[in-house]
Amino acid sequence: MEQIAWLRRMPSPVWQRWGRVLRWTLFMLLLLAIGAGFLLAAPSATVTITPASDQVFVRVPIIADPALADIDVENYQMPASVVSLEATAHVTIQSSGRETVGASLSQGLVTFTNTTDEPIVIPLGTVVSTSSIYPIRFETQIETTLPAGEESTIQVPIQALPEHAGATGNVDPGVINRVEGPLEGLITVTNPNATYGGAVEERVTVTPEDHDRLLVLGEQQVLQHARDLLLHQLSGEQFLVPGSVVITEERPEWTIYSAFAGDVAESVSLDMRARVQAVVVDERQARLVAYSGLSPYIQPGLEVSLDDLTFTRGEIQQIEPSGRVTFLMEITGNIAVSIDPNVVRERIAGASVGEAQQRLQRELLLDPDRPPQIDTWPGWYGRLPLLPVRITVRIETP
């Protein structure tokens, strides 16, 4: 009886066949589900596109005004700082003046002749001279007595006076013919031979032009010293406006020369001090103001790559006494078509690589020289993923 009951519980051959069919069906459905899941989740793609672009170059005139407290983008204005400080200079140049002076005193002998019957004492330092319009004067070097009697003579050594030092004292024979002082009219004088020994030398002197040149060089050095000090003090992205460094105050007591005009000196120096003013501008603010100059080029559907923008300071157009400065800021960069990566993913999801490339070139403004690049994974899978999230879109900078 138990064997009969067990045989009754065994499935019939029909049920066995249906069971096998059901198991195989479930297995195939599982494989299909796995395959479908793989096709949905596993494939990925990287799409690289380069939007159409155009280069832009803009010159923006910017006004930096010390009276402003904040930037004014609409009017291209920004604050500036006026900095004041004291700077010094020490300059030395070679003196340019030349003058010829007597280096030695000429000397010689004169003959005195008595015109009286009495002996005459000729003191040391008796002055004799020529009779020219500008007489050359000499003095005796000894004291002597001229014997009595007319036509009595005596020779006495003489030397030119200091004011006639140099070659001026070298006179020809017979030109010394005057006696000065109380002996005039009592005795006569002449030089039988030429005087000799008077020499000259050239001396270097300071001229007014040397002072003028020193002042110019000193002011230049003061300005350069001020620039060096200011550049050392700048912080952040500040820059010193070229041409704005000027001297605002000089005083006589701040300008000291080592020698006066006319002094004998091989060289002359100047020590000076002056108050200097300069204009300092924040370049970061200047870039913000200059960026507004791109507004005419930024239209709907276009975008500017900030990373590719180049800002360059141009020429200084005007510097006013108040410190107000007008200068140019030059901007170079690219303006490209704006592309939304999400739109790209939606348009090419599930498409073949060739069809995706055609859609991108047809529907987007791309760089004609750089067609879209599509890389799929796995490599043999020639279609883009069905899920947009599996597509990576890379937008290259033009």
MARLUM-191431 format. One record per residue: residue in one letter; x, y, z of N, C-alpha, C in turn. Coordinates in steps of 0.001 Angstrom, whole numbers, plus 500000, padded with zeros to 6 digits. Last residue first. Layout:
N
AXYZXYZXYZ;...
END
This chain:
398
P537940576485472941538388576744471560539853577160471526;T537824573883475254538013575324475057538524575569473647;E535401571267474979536767571769474882536780573288474713;I533353569572476987533330570731476086534713571364476109;R532329566337477302533453567245477550533441568351476509;V530010564295478753530195565319477715531326566250478141;T529323560965479201530119562094479700530381563065478551;I526574558987479743527319559725478710528027560912479367;R524932557889481539526150557148481250527002557831480187;V522676559391481558523592559597482670524919558882482444;P521153558491479431521965559713479268522996559900480371;L521034555158478571520858556056479708521739557297479529;L521934553907476335520536554342476353520284555320477497;P525192554821475061524311554244476082522886554782475967;L525768554578471505525869555299472764524908554699473774;R527294551835469773526192552759470041526449553486471361;G529042549724469318529022550873468417527902551851468634;Y531131548065471184529727548474471259529583549790470502;W533753547583471255533008546947470153531565547393470119;G534580548888473572534930549438472275534150548843471118;P531935549196476077533136548593475487533354549066474046;W532449552573475468532928551384476183531742550449476395;T533379555005472988532405554161473691533121553044474434;D533979558295472136534628557061472570533627556269473402;I533848560723469727533019559862470574533780558578470859;Q534301564069468851534987562810469102534148561995470091;P533284566384466337533045565693467607533811564372467679;P535919568223464588534659567482464648534508566756465984;R537334570989464139537480570009465223536158569265465394;D536769572823462252538067572169462149538281571105463220;P534336573935462928534402573064461748535723572313461628;D533037573925466106534234574323465364534378573399464159;L529422574061465970530699573531466428531835574075465571;L526342574501466839527369575302466169528722574899466740;L524213571596466411525007572512467238525985573302466375;E522941569952464582522108570710465509522882571723466363;R524895568721462996523723569328462364523008570291463316;Q526753567676464700527200568648463705526032569385463053;L525090565943466189525827567022466851526248568095465855;R524160564190464212523222565029464959523939566221465597;Q526556562964463394525776563758462439524813564689463162;Q527275561619465746528148562659465200527389563556464225;A525133559828465957525352560832467005526237561966466492;E525519558252463711524324559084463788524503560182464837;G527965556999464448527871557829463252526687558773463296;V527206555630466797528271556636466833528177557565465636;S523632555448467230524916554901466825525951556024466817;A521828556424470219522136556512468788523461555823468496;G521455556454472969520965555307472210521298555334470739;A521553559942473113521415558695473878520810557606473000;I521672562408471884522429561313471266522312560001472034;R520060564241473234519933564135471782520640562916471214;E520791564071475938519441563675475531519356563428474030;R523431565102475860523176563722476285521817563235475788;V522979567778475050523778566882474214523488565425474578;V521577568739477225520902568673475918521649567716475005;N523602568631479139522409567797479311521641567658478003;P525487570568478279525822569144478219524607568236478363;D524769573257476295524320572606477521524635571113477431;I526921575722475047526337574392474819526013573760476164;S527473578802473544527151578126474799526425576811474505;V530172579587471449528759579228471543528532578456472839;A532651581906472750532220580651472135530718580467472298;I535225584128472551533792584034472814533281582824472044;N538444584505473945537565583830472995536127583885473484;G540718587339474294540095586085474700539236585506473597;T542141590205475715542186589241474618541583587935475113;I542043593569476545541515592235476852541572591382475586;E543769596293477983543520595484476792543105594072477203;M543188599408479241543285598000479636542894597178478412;L544675602633479484544004601597478696544227600229479328;F543978605391481725544861604422481092544032603370480365;T544019608349483450543294607613482411544283606684481717;V543942609496486782544712608877485702543769608172484735;R544249611990489151543300611276488293544041610796487041;G545900613644490531546154612215490647545194611370489830;S545647616311490072544906615778491216545194614301491463;P546988616711487658547647617097488920546955616535490157;E546472613746485597546107615085486035546801615412487357;I547525612025482888547729612106484335547464613547484748;Q546520609938480202546506611250480845546734611097482344;Q547165607399479160546703608453478268546755609836478900;I549417604866479235548821605894480088548442607063479192;E548794601806477420549461603090477630548681603982478591;G547672598820479126548151599557477968548774600884478363;R547850595730480729547803597186480892548414597866479683;T545891592995479796547190593656479683547021595154479858;F544426589905480360544335591347480605545746591938480572;T542943587254478748544229587865479079544051589370479201;L540875584456479293540991585902479107542375586383479552;D540556581831479887541363582144478709541513583639478469;D538875581681482027540236581181482208541150581571481056;L536446582542481044537201583436481923538651582990482073;S535087582371478046535897581527478926536793582427479770;V531854583524477511533274583866477524533985582938478495;E529173582585475336529803582649476642531285582939476479;L525946582821473815527397582929473758527946583010475179;G523264582838474198523812581712473456525318581758473313;P522966586348474111522359585056474458522906583937473577;Q526281587882474056524884587801473642524299586465474103;I528874589807474549528228588696475253526730588734474966;Y529791592072473387530075590813472705529367589625473349;P529225594209475022528619594180473684528803592849472962;S530803593494477374529345593336477362528735593379475964;L533453593951477687533079592821476825531569592684476661;G533762595920479536533919596303478140533591595186477173;S533749594692481945532464595224481473532549595693480030;Y536423594216482339535579593100481895534233593590481379;A537405596572483418537663596292482006536758595186481484;V536635596282486083536066597365485279536235597064483794;L538206594064486749536747594007486902536071595079486057;R540757595079486299540266593977485460538748593853485552;A540905596995488315540974597429486918540469596336485984;Q540907595404490572539736596239490306539726596709488855;R543487594360490165542333593457490235541047594233489970;E545157596559490328544936595947489017543762594970489032;D544848599500491925544638598069492161544280597410490829;V547354602035491686546068601490491238546034599993491525;V548845605040492783548842603575492845547439603076492528;V550830607817492032549486607240491984549610605718491920;A552958609938494069552729608947493014551314608400493135;Q555292612469495072553913611956495034553772610981493874;V557897613495497278557466612913496006556057612356496152;R560112615889498507558857615165498734558295614767497375;A563682615507498735562470616107498172561265615259498544;R567128616253499078565955615550499584564735616258499018;M570571615890498129569267616540498117568190615616498660;D573825616692497580572957615896498447571620616608498507;L576183616755495059574907617300495522574226616265496407;S579611617639494320578536616709494681577296617472495118;V582308617916492064581329618591492905580165617637493120;S585863617783491463584501617264491350583603618031492301;E588057619413491738588038618447490637586637617900490396;A587833622857492368587508621495492809587451620579491600;V587658626106493288588568625158492650588289623771493219;D584553627838492799585526627165493662586400626224492843;G582680628640490958583929629392491024584969628751491913;A579926627737492911580405628068491573581628628969491701;F580853625807495838580154626888495157580701627049493744;A580479622359496751581325623505496399580483624536495671;S578518620549497394579801620432498101580732621597497807;Y575170621673497932576292621418497030577588621371497837;I572014620687498896573319621087499416574412620655498434;T568817621100499484569673621008498300571044621563498665;W567264621648501623567331620233501241568273620008500058;E567214624349501794568004623653502806568081622147502548;P565453624942499661566882625274499557567730624510500569;R563221622218498847563584623358499681565073623653499526;E560455620926497011561898621041497187562172622283498028;E557688618901496309558255619921497189559774619787497241;T556942617043494432555953618056494810556534619142495703;I557926615144491732558398615880492908557410616997493204;V556103612202490743556546613584490526557017614185491847;V554930609512489133555870609834490205556457611219489929;S553488608894486937552776609611488001553691610000489156;G554890607363485149554738608782484855554038609571485934;P553024604429485751554219605058485172553943606523484837;V551533603681488745551235604255487429552501604911486880;L552164600656490264552525602069490264552317602618488862;F549653598363491312550746598746490427550925600255490464;Q548510595652493384548656597076493107549783597300492099;E547788593151494250547942593362492818547995594848492476;G549481593093497302548468592462496449548784592657494978;S551283596198497693550725594947498205549699594406497223;L554287598134497678553041597710497042552590596367497593;Q556777598755498670555645598873499585554334598369498986;H558522598554496587558737597655497726557533597651498665;L557625600618495016557477599249494515557661598241495643;L558429602789496632557007602507496431556793601076495949;L561235602680496480560561602586497776559103602186497611;D561594603010493712562063601791494377561367601602495724;R560518605579493360559911604417492686560312603126493390;A562342607086494884560933607022495293560243605824494648;H564623606732493330564611606250494715563180606107495218;Q563798608055491037564066606619490975564070606007492368;L563547610667492043562372609988491493562591608478491441;V566220611141492772565158611200493786563928610441493305;Q567437611019490271567745609986491263566712609965492382;Q566353613298489074566122611983488471566370610872489488;E567375615232490801565923615036490728565593613685490105;G570118614939490223569604614681491563568111614437491567;L570268615727487562570595614341487913570056613983489293;V569515618434487916568742617551487033568987616089487398;L571533619296489654570139619363490081569264618447489232;L573836618958488111573656618173489333572204618161489779;R573386620924486190573406619519485791573224618610487003;D573558623236487747572312622928487025572252621448486661;H576203623049488642575104623025489614573788622653488932;D577497623320486178577665622087486959576552621956487992;E576810625908485512576241624817484715576398623472485419;P578393627355487259576941627317487483576266626198486697;T581364625323487918580615626330487164579138626283487544;V584416624819489594582984624527489537582279625672488816;T587588624201487966586677624948488838585235624498488627;V590934623351487704589550622914487467588653623617488474;R593591625288486291592880624756487450591447624403487056;E596728625359484770595273625300484572594635624655485793;E599425627755485255598854626417485381597343626500485203;V602388629534484238600946629425484481600572627960484674;A605305631454485287604643630311484635603169630271485030;G608083633508485143606641633501485380605963632377484599;G610771633518484385610332632612485459608848632609485750;Y611949636954483841611759635541483485611187634773484680;T612519640054482085612239639281483301611852637860482905;A615193641041479919613808640595480134613688639904481488;N617454643671480943617153642342480393615680642006480664;P617441646162482025618291645910480864618003644569480194;N614892648072482993615342646672483071616172646366481843;T615066651142484872614893650395483631615362648966483866;V614387654219486536614567652766486554614393652215485152;T615428657115488442614797656472487289615120654990487338;I614675659204491250615483658193490579614713657684489371;L612949661202491804614300661288492354615243660308491676;G610556660558490666611153661859490323612554662024490848;E609608658566493373609296658948491993609831660365491741;L609876657949495946611116658078495190610871658493493744;P607348657570497023608062658826497318609349659014496529;G605708655689494338605941656078495726606772657344495857;E607267653952491625606089654401492357606480654799493786;V608897654430488664609098654186490092607899654762490821;R609032652950485429608371653826486390608704653393487815;N609865651143483539610404652506483481609738653475484455;I610233648285481900610031648738483286610684650113483398;V611111647825479357609717648252479518609401648663480948;G613694646833478913613440648249478759612028648708478986;P612948643574477676613915644548478197613456645991477949;D609568642350478354610748642564477508611718643557478151;V608357640286481072608308641466480191609626641620479446;N606497638208482711607669638076481833607627639204480797;G604091638451484007605264639138484564606519639003483741;T602396636776482635602187638221482520603410638992483012;A602878634186483351603586634708482180603411636203482007;G602583634530486942602481633841485680603221634549484573;A601196637314488727601865636013488667601677635401487295;H600302639778489434600853639621488084601644638319487973;E599584639731492038598496639906491067598976639792489627;P602094639500493349601230638314493178600118638503492151;L604668641294491473603676641223492545602722640050492288;A607856639998490471606494640456490148605598640352491376;Q610904641217491820609977640083491616608585640646491373;I614386642174491437612949642438491595612159641147491387;P617639643291492488616714642219492060615254642593492355;V619313646139491204618567645559492328617671644432491795;Q622152648108490493621224647047490067620621646374491302;I622697651592490224622834650374491016621800649369490523;T624366654682489353623435653567489131623710652439490102;S624528658157488829624965657014489631623919655902489495;E623597660329487533623997659204486699624630658077487496;E624546662514490079623723662189488915624401661101488097;G625131661555493378625632661996492090624733661555490958;A625405658878495719625123660268495344625718660577493985;P624181655476495285625202656477495588624810657875495109;L621425654024496800621918654501495504622940655622495779;T621280651324498886621481652779498819622097653123497477;T618685648851499526620011649282499078620080650804499069;E616936645911500324617097647353500579618534647735500207;I615521643620497924616481643994498969616392645496499206;Q613646643301495998613800642190496932614810642482498046;T611100645492494723612500645151494979612588644113496083;E608367644482492681608898645076493904610324644595494119;F606238645339489867607241644506490525607648645198491819;R603509645322487611604189645883488766605123644846489406;I602386646429484575602848645237485272603770645717486384;P599559648518483782600969648325484130601214647004484858;Y597692648969481325597553648084482489598967647704482932;I598968650720479619597642651059480155597347650225481396;S602499650846480621601378650482479749600053650861480400;S604876651220481919604038652405481697602874652112480757;T605713648924484574605727649358483180604789650547483043;S607206649650487814606210649096486890606465649553485473;V608154649127491256608431649660489920607463648993488955;V608197649650494700607434649164493549607867649898492297;T610239648411497261609946649552496392609319649034495105;G610990646373498901609579646430498519609211647661497718;L613408648041500798612883646739500358611399646898500022;P614241651405499687613776650398500655613411649071499980;I616997653051498839615881652375498136615404651242499051;V618320656122499663618043654767500170616822654216499427;I620605658046497897619174657747498113619041656290498560;P622874660763498138622616659317498130621144659044498502;E622450663651496039622434663020497344622286661501497196;D622063664905493699623437664909494197623557664205495545;T619890662993491491620197664049492462621669663960492860;T619174660837490061619064662119489347619365663297490271;N620423657596489786620200658746490657620156660008489816;T618873654725488545619800655832488255619427657034489105;F618655651201488776618200652502489259619295653534488957;T617853648464486875618930649432487154618313650752487566;V616702645221487795616475646569487264617661647450487661;L616343641767487073617138642858487632616723644170486993;G613831639269487959614855639861487098615632640942487838;Q610922637123487762611955637868488469612977638416487469;S607500635994488136608703636289487349609669637149488167;L606061633500490154606294634937489949607589635149489155;S603827630807489160605055631340489773605212632811489403;A601357630339488142601896629327489044603154629819489751;G598457632103487431599904632118487562600378631110488576;V595851630232485756596342631121486812597865631046486852;T593060629538483818594520629586483832594973630609484858;E590317627317484311590882628659484341592393628562484454;R587367625543483635588822625586483502589271627044483552;G584605623520484746585263624809484547586777624679484450;S583455621101485385583688621379483964584429622682483716;S583918618457487730583742619888487456584153620183486017;Q582192615395487594583453616102487428583169617565487101;I579648614697490085580116614820488702581483615500488707;T577439612910492175578758613528492019579128613556490543;V574598612757494270575137612735492913576482613452492908;H572125611344496111573511611820496226574156611642494863;A568812611740497376569728611476496268571107612003496637;T565626610628498764566911611320498788567745610956497571;A562160611238499476563220610440498871564486611286498813;E559097610950501233560337611681501013561382610726500450;L555747610567499857556872610159500688558075611037500383;S552371609722499146553397610761499278554497610273500213;V549984608431496905550952608142497959552024609227497960;V546711608099496118547839609018495969548755608826497173;S544878605539494566545500606030495799546661606952495448;A541651605261493027543110605252492967543635605809494283;P538616603549491964539419604360492889540915604261492573;M537248603818488594537660603056489768538466603956490696;Q535116603572485713535880604339486686536155603487487919;Y533241603003483637534643602578483555535534603413484473;N530615603419484021531381604547483494532879604254483421;E529804600938485016529118601514483863529931602629483219;V531395600491487288531564599663486101530960600322484871;D533037602021489492531849602383488727531975601694487374;I534307601145492733534358601071491280533006601436490675;D534607603650495345534293602311494848534298602342493331;A535388606217495883535494605247496975535260603822496503;L537245608752494156536227607699494178536488606734495327;A539389610452494094538176610952494746537092609886494854;P541394609308492591541521609254494054540269609712494785;D540501607371489824540329608685490452540465608561491972;A541107606079486774541389605816488189541447607164488903;I539351605144484002539728606315484795539906605877486248;I540112603324481080539691603304482485540203604565483180;P539252602173477933539841603288478686539255603340480096;V539886599055476603538939599765477469539663600915478170;R539996597222473740540733598228474517539723599052475297;V539724593809472893539042595037473299540017595927474059;F539256591142470825540290592026471361539653593379471636;V538338587748470410537928589131470642539100589888471256;Q537744585009468225538640585753469115538179587197469215;D535086582704468388535726583809467685536595584547468688;S533800579366467864534252580497468670534852581566467779;A531873576400468278532369577452467389532717578674468229;P532923573955470730531972574927470182532654575875469199;T533842570723470496534453572059470555533494573062469940;I533372567719472369532951568658471328533627570006471568;T533418564385473142534219565616473196533821566519472040;V531957561972475077531764562792473877532535564100474068;T532174558752476121532718560095476347532646560857475037;A530029556246477456530614556953476314531131558310476781;S529183552888478427529406554307478708530046554944477482;P527289549988479405527960550821478397528106552275478867;A525807549089481825527240548900481643527858549833480608;A523035549601481811523892550154482852525379550086482530;L521773548522479509521352549805480075522430550415480968;L523008546146478946522916547146477877522531548512478414;F522638544899481418523986545223480962523957546310479907;G519891544605481415520518545441482446521925545847482047;A519667542850479287519072544187479183519681545130480209;G521027540659480371521530541317479160520989542721479017;I519352540078482534520755540437482781521337541169481584;A517035539486481131517037540611482082518460541067482375;L517873537264479689517460538480478969517487539696479891;L518369535527481809519477535938480944519145537210480183;L515757535322482785516799535878483646517992536345482822;L514537534110480616514107535465481010515148536130481900;M515897531695480696516095532586479552515674534005479881;F514895530679483140516333530891482957516620531859481818;L512179530477482613512638531407483653514124531711483511;T512356528487480638511802529818480325512257530849481342;W513361526356482027514170526947480940513669528350480579;R511221525930483776512538526280484303513407526933483238;L509164525307481990509038526490482846510399526914483381;V510114522940480879509894524122480015509849525391480852;R510102521278483131511374521618482493511241522849481619;G507366521248483622508285521799484636509617522186484022;W506403519929481419506045521357481652506949522003482699;R507494517387481894507913518168480712507605519639480905;Q506182516694484265507641516819484248508121517643483058;W503600516505483422503978517582484367505481517758484421;V503913514283481804503474515575481227503883516714482120;P504630512182483560505583512648482525505192513987481932;S503466513141486854503306512400485604504322512913484602;P505129512924489989504517513669488874504451512803487644;M504169510753492713505144511084491671504455511826490535;R502060509857494298502591511208494536503606511617493472;R501569507252493426500548508262493143501098509684493327;L503778505998494442503649506115492990502618507151492623;W503133506031497167504313506809496679504244507007495191;A500942504381497237500768505805497603501933506637497077;I502160501958496534501118502509495658500930503977495945;Q503831501581498709504421501759497381503415502353496426;E501963501248500743502842502429500788503472502664499428;M500835498796500000500000500000500000500868501251500000;
END
